Amino acid sequence: MLKRLQNVHGKNIDVMNTAAVAMVRGMGVIKNRNTKQAELPAAATSAGIFFLDADKQLSGINSAYGEVSEYNALLDNIAAGEGVQLEKGLLGERFATDQVTGTPALDDYLEVGTDGLWVKALAATPYQCGGTVTDNGHTLYIIEVVA
């Protein structure tokens, strides 16, 4: 799940890529400019990270559901080869996601692991934990872009 809490409106979001593997909205990914794919990093990093999202619409028989929670796997999961949105965080922006491993505390620096999940970093990075927020019974970690 990815929520935008405090963002610059009107900025460009790259929609010209596909998922290299199965992923979930809110993961941190890197962009492979040669293959036009969103990929998981080969090692834990905070360099070149994009917030992963997708414009998911129910289709076929699933469109009969009407309103569906954003947390439903039909909307949250992204299949390999599916089109994705890659959003680069700008200084001062705040996002919220459940794609976190461990339990980072307020002001912990964050990076993205090889599984695409946000994790506490051992050194300063451009991303810092801004605490948590509860949304529809789900705990989301706030990620602030600080550099």
Secondary structure, DSSP 8 states (H G I E B T S, - for coil): -EEEEE--TT---EEEEEESS-EETT-EEEEETTTTEEE--SS-B-TT-EEEE------GGGGGG-S--TTSHHHHEE-TT-EEEEE---TT-EEEES-B-S---TT-EEEE-TTS-EEE-SS--SEEEEEEEEETTEEEEEEEE--
